Amino acid sequence: MNFDLSDEQEMVRKVVRQFVDKEINPYIQEWDAEGHFEPSILRRLAQLDLMGVCIPQKYGGSGMDYNTLAIVCEELERGDTAFRTAVSVHTGLNSMTLLQWGNEDQKEKYLIPQAKGEKVGAFGLTEPNAGSDVASLQTTAVKNGDSYVLNGQKTWISLCDYADHFLVFAYTDKTKKHKGISAFIIERTMPGFSSHAIKGKLGIRAGNTGELFFDNVKVPEDNLLGKEGEGFKIAMAALDNGRFTVAAGACGQIQACIEQSVQYCHERETFGKEIGKHQLVQQMLAKMEAGYQMSRLLVFRAGELKNQGRRNTRETSLAKWQACDFANEAANDAVQIHGAYGYSHDYPVERFLRNSKAPVIYEGTREIHTIMQAEYLLGYRSDKQLANSLPAWSLEKEEFSVRGKS
């Protein structure tokens, strides 16, 4: 296998890195301290054709492959987790799910403007009492003529106050348990819908996260995604895409930890020499580099399966679990290398540490992924390596361009 980036991928990496260095890094410490989400970043990403990275051009996207999406997520999280999260939710969880499950009318109405970045998409699955146990969700959708009436609540929803469209999961038949869950496309402007941001988060403070409320929200039957009862299957397919982007982003956080730590190692002296000369510090740096290289290989392996249209639940789960754990360890070591300064807002590593905890929890906790991997080994779970319903990029490869300059 050739692990070198193609000329196109290298171009994208360079563009996103320049964008992060110019438009995120100079301001992110302030945004984080103020708990401010900067929506202009999404508009600039849209101008660069990066809000629909792997969506085919005929649906308004850039027609890139999935490993190029991984590169975009890695470079964004090198700046801050908040903006990689925005792309993960908008592209990975929402737009890619519409591409896979939506009919042509839904793609025309919702996917195309999202892929162009004209509209922002989000994902509503988690509830106050339903996280890892998806079947415990309480939101309901009752059929009433040619519409459904939704009632319920979602929580920990990224882009809650900024998204225009939401993929929301609700029970249409509770007697069928998880087979009675259905998926709906909800518009912010629908009467009865409201949102509320959550304040006081440990990390990702520059991101917008909160709750969604549905009070007799009338949703047209045309906004049912897939068929009634397919919601659980749709949600799991969406999570395969979301987890992939989270794993890719974790690689970027490890890279940021390495960059900041190497710089500090050359600046700080103890006992008459740079701290980088001390073997225990070198050991922490070496561990970061090993974690980065292993995580990136796992991400690219999952991405290549996606490019081929093959089932990748097992590989994506492993990449997400390991990359997020490595990122959390790297951030902890980066703070240790910085010593007392790492515990202050004067250096970004304390932000890296706070941000690194959430990805270990969302998109499937570390414990959930541990169980999944063990069940594959024990034969309790299996994925037939057959083409799934996600279009293979290798069959739809298109030329693309990145508009604008950073």
N, C-alpha and C positions, 0 to 999 in steps of 0.2 A: 504494500500500500504506500501511496505517496502522501505524506502529511504536510507537504508544502502548500501554502495558500496559493490559489490561482491569482493571476494578475488582477482580475475583477475583485476577488476577495481582499487582496492587499489594498486595493484602491478604497474599498468600503472601510476597511479598518483604519486607514489613514484619515479619511474624511471624518469618521466618528470620533477618533482620538483628538483631532484638531478642534472639533466642535466642543468636546468635553473640556479640553484645556482652555478654550476661549470663553465659553458661555456657561459652564457649570462650576468648574473648580475655583474661579476667583470669588464666587458668591455663595458657595454651598455651606460654608461654616456659618455664615449669617442666616441663611434660610433655615438651616437646621436649628440654630439657637432660637429663632423666632417661631418655629413650627409653621413655616410658610411654604406652601406649594406654589411653584412658579409655572402657571399655565403656558406662558410664552414658549417654554421649552418644547412643548408638544407641537406648537405651530411651526417652530423652526425645524423640528424633525420631519414634519409633513413636507416642508419646502425642500428637504433633502431626499424625499421619496423613501423615508424610513419608517413610516407608520403602517406600511403594508409590504414588508420586506419580501416575504415568500408567497404573497398572494399573486396569482397570474395577472398579467397585464390586462387581459380582457375584463377583469373585475376590478381594475383600478390600481393594482399593486405593481411591484417592481419586478416580479418574475424571477427573484433570486432563489437559491436553494436554501435548505434548512441550516446547513453549517454556516452560511452567510448570516442568517438570523442569529446564530450563536455568537458570531463575531460581533455583531451589533450590540447584543446584550452584554457581552463581556466588556466591551469598551465603555458602555454606558455605566455599568456598575463600578468600573474603575473610578468614575467620578462620584457617583452616589447610588445607593440601592433604590432610592425613591424613583429615579427616572427609568432604571431598568424595569422596576416593578410596573410602571405605567405601560411600557411597551409589552411586557409579559401579559398583562391583563387585556389590553386593547387588541394585540395581535395574536398572542398564543392562546388565550382562553376564549376570546370572543370571535375575532375575525376568522381564525383558522377553523373554528367550530362551525361558523356559518358556511364556510367554503365546503366543509365536509358534509353537513347535514341539511343546509338550506336548499329550498327550491329556487328556480330562476327568478321568480318575482321577489323573493326575500333577498336574494343576492343583489338584484338591481336596486332595491329600495334601501337596504342596510349595508351590505358588504362593500359595494363600490364607494360610497362616500366615506366609509371608515378606512378603507385601504388608501384612499387619497388623503386621509387626514382631515377631511372636511367635517367629519363627525367623530366622536370618541365613544368607544365601546367599553363595557365593563361586564362583570360576571358575578351573579348572585346565587351562591350555593350555601355557604356557611350560615348557621343560625345560632342564637344564644345557647341552645341545647343540642345542636347538631353540627359537629365538626367532622372528626374522623368517622363517626357513625352517621353516614349520610341518610340512611333510612329513617332516622329519628326526626327528620325535619317536620315542621308543623304548618308551614305555609300551604294553603289550599287554593285550588282553582276549580270552581264549580261551573259547569256548562249551563249557559242560559241563552237559548236560541242560537244565534250565530256568533256568540261571544262567550268568554269565560270571565268570571268574577274572582279576582285574586284578593286574598286576605292573608296577612302574615308579616313577618319581619326577617330581615337578613342583617348580619353583622360582620365586621372586619372586611368590609367591601372596599377595595382600592378604587380610587377615582369616584367615590360616592357622590361628591358634589359637582363633578365636572363632566362626567360621562353623559352622552345624549341617549345612548341605547344600552340596555342591560339584558343579558341572558339570565333568566330567573327560573328556578326549579321549584315546582310545587306538586302536591298530591292532587291527582284527579280521581284517584280511587285508593283510599287507604287500606281497603281490605286486601289488596294485592301486594302490600308492603312495597319493596323497592321497585317492583314491576308496575306499580301504580303511580310512579313519578313521571311528570311530563315537563317539557322545556318550553319557555315562552320568550318572545322578544318584546321587551317593555320599553316604551318611550318615556323620557322624563316628563313630558308635557301631559301625560295621561292623568286625568282627574283622580285624586285619591293617592297619588304617589308623592312621597316626600323622603328627604335624606337628612342625615345629621352626622357631622364629623366627630370622631373620637379624639379627644385631647389627652395629653399626659402619657404618650407612648414612650417606652424605653428607647426605641430606635426608629429609624425611617421617619424622623420628625419632619423632614422636608417633603413627605408624601401625604396625599389626601386619603384618609382611611376612615370609614364610619359605618353607619347603619342605614338600611333602606326600610321604609314602611309602606305597606300596601293596605289601604282602607277602601274596600269595595272597588278596586281598580278594574275597570271594564276593558278587556283585551280582545280584539277581534280574533275570530277563529283563524284568520289568515296568518296570525302571529304565532301560531303553534309551530314549534320547530320539530321536524320529524313527525312521528305519530304519537298519539296518546300512549303512555306507558313506556316510551323509549327514553325518558329523561335520564334515568340512571346510567344507561349505556352511553348517552350523549355526554353526560358529565364526566364519566371515566375516560372517554376519548379526549375530551377537552383537557383533562388533567395530564394526560400523556404529553400534550403540547405545552401546557403551562410548566410542568416539571422540567421539561427540556430547557426552557428559557431561564428558569431559576438556576439550574445547574450551570448553564453557560455564564450567567451573571456572577455566580460564586467564583468562577475562575478570574473574573475581573477584580473582585475584591481581594483575592489572594495576590494578584499582580500589584494592586495598589499598596498592600501591606509590604510587599517586597521593596517596591520603589521608595516608600517613605522610610523604611528601616535601613536600607542601604545608604540613603542620603544621610540619615542621622548617625550611622556608624562612622562615616567619614568626618562628620562635624564634631562629634563628642569625643573627648579624651578622658581616660581614667588611668591612673598609675603610670602616667607619662607616655601613653600611646592611644591611638584610636581604639574605640571599643570594638571595632570590627576585627582587631587583632586577637581578641580573647576567644578562646575555642568554644566556650559555652554559647557565646553570641553567634558564632559561626554555625554552631549546631542548630540553633533556631532558624537561621536564614536558610540553611540547607534543607530543613524540614519543610519550610514554606515552598521552596522550589520543587521539591519532590511532590508535594501536594498539588501544586499547580500543574505540573506535567501529567500526573496521573489523572487528575480531574479533566483536563482538556482532552486527553485520549478517550476517556469514557464518554464525554459529551459528543465528540466527533464520531465515535462509533454509533451512538444512538442517532445522530443526525444523518449518517449515511444510510441507516436502515429506513429512516423517514424518506430520504431521497428516492429510495427504491420502492416505496409504498409498502414496506413490510412491517409487520407487527413489531413494536419496540417497547412494550410496557415494561418488560423485565430489565432491559438495558437502560431505559430512561430512569426507572426507579433507582437503579444502582448508581447512575451518574448523579442524580439529585441528592441522594443520601450522602455519598462520599464527598462530593464537591462542597456541599454546605457544611459538613463536619470539618473538612480541611480549611474552609474559609474562617470558621469560628475559631479553630486552633491558631491559624495564622494571625488573626486579629488579636488574640490573647497574647501571643508571643511578641507581636509588634508593640503592644503596650508595655510588655516586660522589658523589651530592648530600650524603649524610651524612658524607662524608670518612672520617677515621679512626674516628669513632664508628660508621659503618656496618659496620665490620669487627669490631665487638664485639657481645656478647650483650645489651648494654644497650638496643639498639634492634632491632625485629623485622625490619628489612630484610635483615639477614644470613641470617635464617631463610628469608625469601622467596627469596633467591638460591639457597640450598641446595635448597629445595623445587622451584624452577623447572626444575631440570635433568632430573629423572626424567620428567616428562610429554613432554619432547622425545624420549625414548627409548621409553617403553612405549606400548602401543596402536598400534604401527607407528612406527618411527623416522622422524625428519625425512627421512632419505634414501629410505626406502620410499615416503613420501608424495610426495616430489619425482618419483620414478620413475613413480608412479601418474598424477600430473597430466600428465607429459610423454607417457605412453602414450595417455592420452585424446586429447591434441592430435594425436598422430601417427596415430591410428586403430588402434593396436594393442590398445586396450581400449575397450569401449563398454558402456553401460548403457541398455537400452531403457526409456524412461520409461513403464513400465506399472505397474499396481498390484501390489505384491509381497504376500507372505503375512502381513506385519505388519498387524494390524487398524488401520484408519484411525480416529483419534480423532474425526474429523469425522463419522463414521458412528455412533459409539458414545458421543457426548457425554453425560455425566451430571452431575448436580449434585454438589457436594462441599462438605465443611466441614473446617475445621482445628480439631481438638480442643485444648483446653487453652490456656494463656497462658504466654508466656515470662516 
